[in-house]
Amino acid sequence: MGPVEDEDDMQKLPAWHFYVGDWRKDPGVQALDYFDRGVWHEILCIMFESEPRGKLTLNGQKMPDEALARILSLDIMTLTTTLTKLISYGIAKVEDMTAIVYCKRMVEDEKQRLVKRKNGALGGNPSLLRKNGAMTLVNQEDNQSGYPKCEDEDEEDKSKDKEYEEKGFRPCPHKKIIDLFHRNLPQCPRVRVWTSTRESHLATRWKEDPERQALEWWDDFFRYIAKSSFLTGKVEQNSRKPFFATLDWIVKLENFAKILEGKYE
């Protein structure tokens, strides 16, 4: 019964999230001409309806170039040229073992959607509870393959938000920013406890600049950090362990300023 439900669910989804900011700001996409961008968009549509979603497959296996060319009404040479660009520019990814072409963002979004659906079947999203002055992530299951879910702010947060609004500030959506951190920097340590001190640091960074009072800004900011080899543990430091930036480290004033100044590029 499980697989049948999954297949039905695949058919019911009429659309996927199209991240306009990603499309417009991605240097790889912008380096393509309009023809290749159009081909990539068509491939995304095919991936969305493939099984598993986000991967270019036919009957559960790597889609042959000949089949894809016929679907797109292209000759093999034109398709090969475009696919080569998509892969070399880092827009499309290729699985090492199967050579299946896939869209990383669509695969991640689908994984998150399935986790949310599973949690919903268990009675709702995992909640964020406060214990001993700290905000602790509580999952109904291990949830090692998903992201912490962002629910409405609790009463204490709402009280602070009201205070901020009275002073002309937009309330800081802590849980949603934590979610963006996990989504864009999955290699970095996950937030397990969000203390009042950490909460204060993040709220201050949020209030310091009107541009930061938007989730889109934080999404771009975390994507920028993800490009830093040092902050994502890719730099060897002799006998020391590689450094992975945590969210509480990022939102401290001096560290935050250094990141914005490009010190870790």
Secondary structure, DSSP 8 states (H G I E B T S, - for coil): -HHHHHHHHHHH-------HHHHHH-HHHHTS-HHHHHHHHHHHHHHHTSSSTTB-EETTEE--HHHHHHHHT--HHHHHHHHHHHHHTTSSEE-TTT--EE-HHHHHHHHHHHHHHHHHHTTS--EEEEETTEEEEE-SS--TTS--------HHHHHHHHHHHHTT-----HHHHHHHHHHH-TTS----EEEHHHHHHHHHHHHH-GGGSSHHHHHHHHHHHHT-TTTBT-S-BTTB---B--HHHHTSHHHHHHHHTTTT-
